[in-house]
């Protein structure tokens, strides 16, 4: 069990809703291209409250960088997809080290899985410990400029390496490496301004209302108690209503 999974969940019942086309959407979706079992579900859905906050974050970004957009790499991820991607990542790590996934020793598998689980959540079916993306409250994002070119953040999304840690380039001395940190900080700034928390190990992962978010609030903000607003979204119906503009002022957290 990961530390944040001790947080209780009281799901508020918000539906999943499609992410607005005002964002730059990753296409084709990376996990779908690998054959991940989404069935009739889409990776580009979020709980309505999370979706609205993400839109507000993009609006804020565009006050600082005209024409820039948030690029959505991944959002809602059903638990079967989580399980598929954990296994896929384990296989890729084994291959990179010259190992055969089918012939790993128990120790080799344990060591590789420890690397995987630094970045990937356990694909738990327990309603008390849902993976963050299965709640519809977590999103993997980066930035694109006015020319629709992806900003170099110093590592790829989902890269299993220390470079993916948010502050990896904080003490860098080269101009290029300092720019990686500056852009990561810009991404954090626009998301934190609208209530999101960033994954401690992933510069690209942000969430609002899930167990990790509540745990980080408890840890960082000194709250007396914490409760997650969103659990596994599998039983939550989808809301096809379009996003409304402008974002309500209540979402613009100071």
C-alpha positions as CSV (number, residue, x, y, z in Angstrom):
1,X,0.0,0.0,0.0
2,X,1.2,3.5,-0.8
3,X,1.1,6.2,1.9
4,X,-1.8,8.1,0.3
5,X,-4.0,5.1,0.2
6,X,-4.8,5.4,4.0
7,X,-7.0,8.5,3.1
8,X,-10.7,7.7,3.3
9,X,-12.9,8.3,0.3
10,X,-16.3,9.9,0.3
11,X,-17.1,10.1,-3.4
12,X,-19.1,13.2,-4.3
13,X,-20.7,11.5,-7.3
14,X,-19.6,13.9,-10.0
15,X,-19.9,12.4,-13.5
16,X,-17.0,12.0,-15.9
17,X,-17.1,14.4,-18.8
18,X,-15.1,14.8,-22.0
19,X,-12.2,17.2,-22.0
20,X,-12.7,20.3,-24.0
21,X,-11.1,20.6,-27.5
22,X,-9.6,23.8,-26.4
23,X,-6.7,21.7,-25.1
24,X,-4.0,20.1,-27.2
25,X,-4.9,16.4,-27.1
26,X,-2.3,13.7,-27.5
27,X,-3.2,11.8,-30.7
28,X,-3.0,8.9,-31.1
29,X,-3.4,8.1,-27.5
30,X,-0.2,6.3,-26.4
31,X,-1.8,3.5,-24.4
32,X,-4.6,2.9,-26.9
33,X,-1.9,2.5,-29.6
34,X,-0.3,-0.2,-27.5
35,X,-3.6,-2.1,-27.3
36,X,-4.6,-1.2,-23.8
37,X,-8.2,-2.5,-23.0
38,X,-10.3,0.7,-22.8
39,X,-13.3,-1.0,-24.4
40,X,-15.9,1.8,-25.0
41,X,-14.3,4.2,-22.6
42,X,-12.1,7.2,-23.4
43,X,-8.9,8.3,-21.8
44,X,-9.9,11.9,-22.4
45,X,-12.4,12.2,-19.6
46,X,-12.3,13.8,-16.2
47,X,-14.7,14.4,-13.3
48,X,-16.6,17.6,-14.2
49,X,-15.1,19.6,-11.3
50,X,-11.5,18.5,-12.3
51,X,-12.2,19.3,-15.9
52,X,-13.4,22.8,-15.1
53,X,-10.3,23.5,-12.9
54,X,-8.1,22.3,-15.8
55,X,-9.8,24.7,-18.1
56,X,-9.2,27.5,-15.6
57,X,-5.5,26.5,-15.4
58,X,-5.2,26.8,-19.2
59,X,-6.9,30.2,-19.1
60,X,-4.4,31.3,-16.5
61,X,-1.5,30.0,-18.6
62,X,-2.7,32.1,-21.6
63,X,-2.5,35.3,-19.5
64,X,1.2,34.6,-19.1
65,X,2.0,32.9,-22.4
66,X,-0.3,34.0,-25.2
67,X,-1.3,31.1,-27.5
68,X,0.2,28.4,-25.3
69,X,-1.9,25.4,-24.4
70,X,-2.0,22.5,-22.0
71,X,-1.3,19.2,-23.8
72,X,-3.3,16.4,-22.3
73,X,-1.4,13.1,-22.6
74,X,-3.7,11.0,-20.4
75,X,-6.6,11.4,-18.0
76,X,-9.1,8.7,-17.1
77,X,-7.6,5.3,-16.9
78,X,-9.7,2.3,-16.1
79,X,-8.1,-0.3,-13.8
80,X,-7.7,-2.9,-16.5
81,X,-5.7,-0.3,-18.4
82,X,-3.6,0.4,-15.3
83,X,-2.9,-3.3,-15.0
84,X,-2.0,-3.6,-18.7
85,X,0.4,-0.6,-18.5
86,X,2.2,-1.9,-15.3
87,X,2.8,-5.2,-17.1
88,X,3.9,-3.4,-20.3
89,X,6.3,-1.2,-18.4
90,X,7.8,-4.2,-16.5
91,X,8.3,-6.0,-19.8
92,X,10.0,-2.9,-21.3
93,X,12.3,-2.5,-18.3
94,X,13.3,-6.2,-18.5
95,X,14.0,-5.9,-22.2
96,X,16.1,-2.8,-21.7
97,X,18.3,-4.8,-19.2
98,X,18.6,-7.8,-21.5
99,X,16.2,-9.9,-19.5
100,X,13.3,-12.1,-20.6
101,X,10.1,-11.2,-18.8
102,X,9.0,-14.9,-18.9
103,X,12.2,-16.1,-17.2
104,X,12.7,-13.6,-14.5
105,X,13.8,-14.8,-11.1
106,X,11.7,-13.8,-8.1
107,X,14.3,-11.3,-7.1
108,X,14.7,-9.8,-10.6
109,X,10.9,-9.4,-10.8
110,X,10.8,-7.8,-7.4
111,X,13.6,-5.3,-8.2
112,X,12.0,-4.4,-11.6
113,X,8.6,-4.0,-10.1
114,X,10.0,-1.7,-7.4
115,X,11.2,0.6,-10.2
116,X,7.8,0.4,-12.0
117,X,5.9,1.3,-8.9
118,X,8.0,4.4,-8.3
119,X,5.9,5.9,-11.1
120,X,2.9,3.6,-11.7
121,X,0.2,3.0,-9.1
122,X,-0.8,-0.5,-8.1
123,X,-3.8,-1.6,-10.2
124,X,-5.9,-2.3,-7.2
125,X,-9.6,-3.4,-7.5
126,X,-10.2,-2.6,-3.9
127,X,-12.6,0.4,-3.8
128,X,-10.6,1.8,-0.8
129,X,-7.3,2.0,-2.8
130,X,-8.1,3.0,-6.4
131,X,-5.2,4.0,-8.7
132,X,-5.3,7.8,-9.1
133,X,-6.2,7.9,-12.8
134,X,-9.1,5.4,-12.3
135,X,-10.9,8.1,-10.3
136,X,-11.1,10.6,-13.1
137,X,-9.3,13.1,-10.9
138,X,-5.8,12.8,-12.2
139,X,-4.3,14.1,-15.5
140,X,-0.9,13.8,-17.2
141,X,0.0,17.0,-19.0
142,X,2.7,19.1,-20.6
143,X,2.8,22.4,-22.4
144,X,2.8,23.4,-26.1
145,X,3.7,26.9,-27.4
146,X,1.8,29.1,-29.9
147,X,3.3,27.1,-32.8
148,X,1.9,23.9,-31.2
149,X,5.4,22.7,-30.5
150,X,5.8,20.6,-27.3
151,X,7.9,22.3,-24.7
152,X,11.0,20.3,-23.7
153,X,10.7,19.4,-20.0
154,X,13.9,17.4,-19.8
155,X,12.3,13.9,-19.8
156,X,9.5,12.2,-21.6
157,X,6.2,11.6,-19.9
158,X,6.3,8.1,-18.3
159,X,10.1,7.9,-18.4
160,X,11.3,5.6,-15.7
161,X,14.4,7.6,-14.5
162,X,15.4,10.2,-12.0
163,X,15.0,12.8,-14.6
164,X,11.2,12.5,-14.2
165,X,11.4,13.7,-10.6
166,X,10.0,17.2,-10.5
167,X,13.0,19.0,-9.1
168,X,15.7,16.9,-10.9
169,X,17.0,20.0,-12.7
170,X,16.6,22.4,-9.9
171,X,20.4,22.8,-9.3
172,X,21.4,22.5,-12.9
173,X,24.0,24.8,-14.3
174,X,23.5,24.7,-18.0
175,X,21.1,27.1,-19.6
176,X,19.2,24.3,-21.3
177,X,18.8,22.3,-18.1
178,X,17.7,25.4,-16.2
179,X,15.0,25.9,-18.8
180,X,13.7,22.4,-18.1
181,X,13.2,23.4,-14.4
182,X,11.7,26.7,-15.3
183,X,9.1,25.2,-17.5
184,X,8.2,22.5,-14.9
185,X,7.8,25.3,-12.4
186,X,5.5,27.2,-14.8
187,X,3.4,24.0,-15.2
188,X,3.2,23.7,-11.4
189,X,2.3,27.3,-11.0
190,X,-0.7,27.2,-13.3
191,X,-2.0,24.0,-11.8
192,X,-1.4,24.8,-8.1
193,X,-3.2,28.1,-8.6
194,X,-6.3,26.1,-9.3
195,X,-6.1,23.6,-6.4
196,X,-4.1,20.7,-8.1
197,X,-1.4,18.8,-6.4
198,X,1.6,17.4,-8.3
199,X,2.8,13.8,-7.9
200,X,6.0,13.8,-5.9
201,X,7.8,11.6,-8.5
202,X,6.3,12.9,-11.8
203,X,6.6,16.4,-13.2
204,X,3.6,15.7,-15.5
205,X,1.0,14.2,-13.1
206,X,-1.5,16.4,-11.4
207,X,-4.7,15.6,-9.5
208,X,-7.5,17.2,-7.6
209,X,-9.8,15.5,-5.1
210,X,-8.3,12.0,-5.1
211,X,-6.5,10.2,-2.3
212,X,-3.0,11.5,-3.3
213,X,-4.3,15.1,-3.5
214,X,-5.9,14.8,0.0
215,X,-2.7,13.2,1.4
216,X,-0.5,15.9,0.0
217,X,-2.8,18.6,1.4
218,X,-2.6,16.9,4.7
219,X,1.2,16.6,4.5
220,X,2.0,20.0,3.0
221,X,-0.7,22.3,4.2
222,X,-1.1,21.0,7.7
223,X,-4.7,20.2,7.5
224,X,-6.2,18.4,10.5
225,X,-7.9,15.7,8.4
226,X,-8.2,14.7,4.8
227,X,-10.9,13.0,2.8
228,X,-10.8,12.2,-0.9
229,X,-13.7,13.5,-3.0
230,X,-13.3,10.9,-5.8
231,X,-13.0,7.2,-5.8
232,X,-13.0,4.7,-8.7
233,X,-15.1,6.3,-11.5
234,X,-16.0,3.0,-13.1
235,X,-19.6,3.2,-11.8
236,X,-20.0,7.0,-12.4
237,X,-22.0,7.9,-15.5
238,X,-20.6,10.2,-18.1
239,X,-21.9,13.8,-18.6
240,X,-21.9,14.9,-22.2
241,X,-22.7,18.5,-21.5
242,X,-20.2,20.9,-23.0
243,X,-17.9,22.9,-20.7
244,X,-19.3,26.3,-19.9
245,X,-17.4,29.5,-20.3
246,X,-16.2,31.5,-18.4
247,X,-15.1,29.3,-15.6
248,X,-17.0,30.2,-12.4
249,X,-15.0,32.6,-10.2
250,X,-15.2,30.1,-7.3
251,X,-12.7,27.9,-9.1
252,X,-10.1,30.6,-9.4
253,X,-8.3,29.9,-6.2
254,X,-6.0,32.6,-4.9
